[in-house]
Amino acid sequence: MKFRIIVFIIFFLSCSESKLLVEHEIWKEKRMNALFADDGYLNLAGLYSIDFGYYTIGSDETSDLKLPDIFPKNFAKIYVTDSIISFDYYDEVIYKDSIKTKKATIKIHNKAEYFSWKSFIWFVHMDSGVKAIRLRNLDHPMLLDQLIINHFPYSKKMIIEGKFEKYKEDKTRKSFNIQGGMFEEKTPGIITFSIKGHQYSLEPTLSGSGKFFVVFADKTSGNETYGGGRFLYINPPDKNQNVILDFNKSYNPPCVFSSFTTCPVPTFQNILPIKIKAGEKNYNGISFSSVYE
């Protein structure tokens, strides 16, 4: 009888492990699809910082914002204020996939406004303390290449239960992006968890989906993993304020694939003094931005 119970337990655990492995493979596939999507990070072709004033745009070397060589030498001029940008194009472009125009004024904070010309799309990018024009090429020449992302071996031990403690009021902290810019963001509380009997903590922000978002570094950062840290999403806490940290889903920020990004870097609160040998390893392939640099 005891033998049957032991066999059943082993069978149950193996089924549970298999289910987790399948779920993780699905997560990796979704992650890869998101990178290659039209709104992913692999098709980026430029990121042009802007502030107040006039700018010239084109492929000419003297342009304030130098576009890829396929563009006309003089493509447009823009005027930027705190809240709007006025575009004056020399060639017709398409506004929001349907309207041909040579002139347009858009609100800086409206992410739904964009322009296109041939296979290129551009829009105002406001994130992590950066104000810029972001350029995509939906026919980016490297999109046909195979992207290889290496991972640590999957480990059920790296799925860890933590406890969320909400601050009395959302805390505002200073954070920095990969380009050295500073910005402020709010964090709702702190997550504590234990690994091998030692307690650690991470301070998340709240994403638009309602999940917690963490940018963290650990003792693998700069060696086995990217030096600028990794990202991790965590589902909201249950009624008892418990959360699950699945470090197998720790993934590289987009700046490992392209320099046309504005990745936040870990705050000092989110630098762990241990090795998190789970999730994505460092990317050692060709930068997708190298085509346009």
C-alpha positions as CSV (number, residue, x, y, z in Angstrom):
1,M,0.0,0.0,0.0
2,K,2.8,2.4,0.9
3,F,4.5,1.6,-2.4
4,R,1.4,2.6,-4.3
5,I,1.2,5.9,-2.4
6,I,4.8,6.7,-3.2
7,V,4.3,5.9,-6.8
8,F,1.2,8.1,-6.9
9,I,3.1,11.0,-5.3
10,I,6.0,10.7,-7.8
11,F,3.5,10.5,-10.7
12,F,1.6,13.6,-9.4
13,L,4.8,15.6,-8.9
14,S,6.1,14.7,-12.3
15,C,2.8,15.7,-13.9
16,S,2.9,19.0,-12.0
17,E,6.5,19.6,-13.1
18,S,5.6,18.8,-16.7
19,K,2.6,21.2,-16.7
20,L,4.9,24.0,-15.4
21,L,7.5,23.2,-18.1
22,V,4.8,23.4,-20.8
23,E,3.5,26.6,-19.4
24,H,7.1,28.0,-19.4
25,E,7.7,27.0,-23.0
26,I,4.5,28.8,-24.0
27,W,5.7,31.9,-22.1
28,K,9.0,31.8,-24.0
29,E,7.2,31.6,-27.3
30,K,5.0,34.5,-26.5
31,R,8.1,36.5,-25.4
32,M,9.7,35.8,-28.7
33,N,6.6,36.7,-30.7
34,A,6.3,40.0,-28.8
35,L,9.9,40.9,-29.8
36,F,9.2,40.3,-33.5
37,A,5.7,42.0,-33.5
38,D,5.1,45.3,-35.3
39,D,5.2,47.1,-31.9
40,G,8.2,45.0,-30.7
41,Y,11.8,46.1,-30.2
42,L,13.6,44.4,-33.0
43,N,12.3,46.6,-35.8
44,L,13.5,49.9,-34.2
45,A,15.4,52.0,-36.7
46,G,16.1,55.2,-34.7
47,L,15.5,57.2,-31.6
48,Y,15.9,60.9,-31.7
49,S,15.9,63.0,-28.6
50,I,14.0,66.3,-28.8
51,D,13.4,69.2,-26.6
52,F,11.9,72.7,-27.2
53,G,12.5,74.4,-30.6
54,Y,13.0,73.7,-34.3
55,Y,14.6,70.6,-35.8
56,T,15.4,69.6,-39.4
57,I,14.9,65.9,-40.3
58,G,16.3,64.0,-43.2
59,S,19.1,61.7,-44.4
60,D,21.5,64.7,-45.0
61,E,24.5,64.6,-42.6
62,T,23.7,68.2,-41.6
63,S,20.1,67.3,-40.4
64,D,19.4,67.8,-36.7
65,L,17.7,64.4,-36.7
66,K,19.6,62.2,-39.1
67,L,17.4,59.5,-40.7
68,P,18.5,56.3,-42.5
69,D,19.9,56.9,-46.0
70,I,16.7,55.7,-47.8
71,F,15.0,58.9,-46.7
72,P,15.2,62.1,-48.8
73,K,18.0,64.4,-47.7
74,N,15.5,67.0,-46.6
75,F,12.4,65.2,-45.3
76,A,10.8,67.5,-42.7
77,K,11.1,70.2,-40.2
78,I,9.4,70.2,-36.8
79,Y,8.7,72.6,-34.0
80,V,8.5,71.2,-30.5
81,T,6.8,72.8,-27.4
82,D,6.0,71.2,-24.0
83,S,2.8,69.7,-25.2
84,I,2.7,69.6,-29.1
85,I,4.8,69.0,-32.1
86,S,4.1,70.6,-35.5
87,F,5.4,68.6,-38.5
88,D,6.1,70.2,-41.9
89,Y,6.9,67.5,-44.4
90,Y,8.5,68.0,-47.9
91,D,7.0,64.7,-49.1
92,E,3.6,63.3,-48.5
93,V,3.4,60.9,-45.6
94,I,0.5,58.9,-44.2
95,Y,-1.1,59.9,-40.9
96,K,-2.5,57.0,-38.9
97,D,-2.6,54.6,-41.9
98,S,-5.2,56.6,-43.9
99,I,-4.6,60.3,-44.3
100,K,-2.1,61.7,-46.8
101,T,-0.6,64.9,-45.5
102,K,2.3,67.3,-45.6
103,K,1.4,69.1,-42.4
104,A,0.3,68.0,-39.0
105,T,0.2,69.1,-35.3
106,I,-0.1,66.4,-32.7
107,K,-0.1,66.2,-28.9
108,I,3.1,64.8,-27.5
109,H,1.4,62.5,-24.9
110,N,-1.0,60.9,-27.4
111,K,0.5,57.5,-28.3
112,A,-2.2,56.9,-30.8
113,E,-0.8,59.4,-33.3
114,Y,1.8,58.2,-35.8
115,F,3.1,58.7,-39.4
116,S,4.4,56.3,-42.0
117,W,6.4,56.5,-45.2
118,K,7.2,53.4,-47.2
119,S,7.9,50.7,-44.6
120,F,8.8,53.2,-41.8
121,I,6.6,54.3,-39.0
122,W,7.4,57.1,-36.4
123,F,5.8,58.6,-33.4
124,V,6.6,60.5,-30.2
125,H,8.1,58.4,-27.5
126,M,7.7,59.5,-23.9
127,D,9.0,56.9,-21.4
128,S,11.5,56.6,-18.6
129,G,12.3,60.3,-18.6
130,V,12.9,60.5,-22.4
131,K,11.2,62.7,-24.9
132,A,12.0,61.5,-28.4
133,I,10.8,60.5,-31.9
134,R,11.0,56.7,-32.3
135,L,11.4,55.2,-35.8
136,R,10.5,51.7,-36.8
137,N,11.1,49.8,-40.0
138,L,8.5,47.1,-40.5
139,D,10.8,45.6,-43.2
140,H,13.9,45.8,-40.9
141,P,16.6,43.7,-42.7
142,M,17.4,41.6,-39.6
143,L,13.8,40.5,-38.9
144,L,14.5,37.4,-41.1
145,D,17.5,36.4,-39.0
146,Q,17.1,33.8,-36.2
147,L,17.2,35.2,-32.7
148,I,18.8,33.0,-30.1
149,I,18.2,33.7,-26.4
150,N,19.8,31.4,-24.0
151,H,18.3,30.5,-20.6
152,F,19.3,29.0,-17.3
153,P,17.9,25.5,-16.8
154,Y,14.3,25.7,-15.7
155,S,14.0,25.2,-11.9
156,K,10.8,24.8,-9.9
157,K,12.8,26.0,-6.9
158,M,13.0,29.4,-8.5
159,I,9.2,29.9,-8.2
160,I,9.2,31.6,-4.9
161,E,6.3,32.8,-2.7
162,G,6.7,36.3,-1.3
163,K,4.7,38.7,0.7
164,F,3.6,42.2,-0.5
165,E,3.4,45.0,2.1
166,K,1.6,48.0,0.8
167,Y,2.9,51.5,1.7
168,K,0.5,53.8,3.4
169,E,0.8,56.1,0.4
170,D,2.5,55.4,-2.9
171,K,6.1,56.2,-2.7
172,T,7.8,58.4,-5.3
173,R,11.4,57.3,-6.1
174,K,14.0,58.6,-8.5
175,S,15.0,56.2,-11.2
176,F,17.4,56.3,-14.1
177,N,17.4,55.0,-17.7
178,I,20.2,53.4,-19.7
179,Q,21.1,56.7,-21.2
180,G,21.7,58.4,-17.9
181,G,18.4,60.3,-17.7
182,M,16.6,60.6,-14.4
183,F,12.8,60.3,-14.0
184,E,10.4,59.8,-11.1
185,E,8.0,56.8,-10.7
186,K,5.7,55.6,-8.0
187,T,5.9,52.3,-6.2
188,P,3.0,50.9,-4.2
189,G,4.9,48.8,-1.7
190,I,7.6,46.2,-1.1
191,I,7.8,42.5,-1.8
192,T,9.8,40.3,0.7
193,F,10.8,36.7,0.0
194,S,13.3,34.1,1.2
195,I,15.9,32.0,-0.7
196,K,17.8,29.3,1.2
197,G,16.7,30.8,4.5
198,H,17.8,34.4,3.8
199,Q,15.3,37.2,3.3
200,Y,15.4,39.7,0.4
201,S,13.2,42.4,-0.9
202,L,12.2,44.0,-4.2
203,E,10.3,47.3,-4.7
204,P,8.0,47.1,-7.7
205,T,6.1,49.6,-9.8
206,L,2.6,49.0,-11.1
207,S,2.3,48.3,-14.8
208,G,-0.7,49.3,-17.0
209,S,-1.9,45.7,-16.9
210,G,-2.2,45.8,-13.1
211,K,0.7,43.5,-12.6
212,F,3.8,44.4,-10.5
213,F,6.9,45.2,-12.6
214,V,10.4,44.9,-11.3
215,V,13.8,45.9,-12.7
216,F,16.4,44.0,-10.8
217,A,20.1,43.1,-10.8
218,D,21.9,40.3,-9.0
219,K,25.3,38.7,-8.7
220,T,25.0,37.3,-12.3
221,S,24.6,40.8,-13.8
222,G,27.5,41.7,-16.0
223,N,28.6,38.1,-16.3
224,E,26.1,35.4,-17.1
225,T,23.3,38.0,-17.5
226,Y,23.0,41.5,-18.8
227,G,24.9,44.1,-16.7
228,G,21.9,46.5,-16.8
229,G,19.7,44.0,-15.0
230,R,16.6,42.1,-16.0
231,F,12.8,42.6,-16.0
232,L,10.2,40.5,-14.1
233,Y,6.4,40.8,-14.0
234,I,4.5,39.6,-10.9
235,N,0.8,38.9,-10.7
236,P,-1.1,41.0,-8.1
237,P,-1.2,39.7,-4.5
238,D,-4.0,37.4,-3.3
239,K,-6.3,38.3,-0.4
240,N,-3.6,37.4,2.0
241,Q,-1.0,39.7,0.2
242,N,0.9,36.7,-1.1
243,V,2.7,36.9,-4.4
244,I,4.5,34.4,-6.6
245,L,7.9,35.4,-8.1
246,D,8.8,33.1,-11.0
247,F,12.4,34.0,-11.6
248,N,12.4,31.6,-14.6
249,K,10.5,34.4,-16.4
250,S,13.2,37.0,-15.7
251,Y,14.0,38.4,-19.1
252,N,16.4,40.8,-20.8
253,P,15.5,44.5,-21.3
254,P,15.1,45.6,-24.9
255,C,18.4,47.5,-24.7
256,V,20.3,44.2,-25.1
257,F,18.9,44.0,-28.7
258,S,18.9,47.6,-29.7
259,S,20.5,50.9,-28.7
260,F,17.3,52.7,-29.8
261,T,15.7,52.1,-26.4
262,T,15.1,53.8,-23.1
263,C,15.4,51.0,-20.6
264,P,15.2,51.8,-16.9
265,V,18.0,50.4,-14.8
266,P,17.7,48.8,-11.3
267,T,17.4,51.1,-8.3
268,F,19.7,50.4,-5.4
269,Q,16.7,48.8,-3.6
270,N,16.4,46.2,-6.3
271,I,20.0,45.0,-6.5
272,L,20.1,41.5,-4.9
273,P,23.3,40.3,-3.2
274,I,22.9,36.8,-4.5
275,K,22.9,34.9,-7.9
276,I,19.5,34.4,-9.5
277,K,20.4,31.6,-11.9
278,A,17.1,31.5,-13.6
279,G,15.5,33.1,-16.6
280,E,17.2,34.6,-19.7
281,K,21.0,34.8,-19.9
282,N,22.9,37.7,-21.6
283,Y,22.4,38.2,-25.3
284,N,25.6,37.9,-27.3
285,G,24.2,38.2,-30.8
286,I,24.4,41.1,-33.3
287,S,22.6,44.3,-32.2
288,F,19.5,45.0,-34.3
289,S,20.3,48.7,-34.2
290,S,23.7,48.1,-35.9
291,V,22.0,48.3,-39.3
292,Y,21.3,52.0,-38.8
293,E,24.2,53.2,-36.5
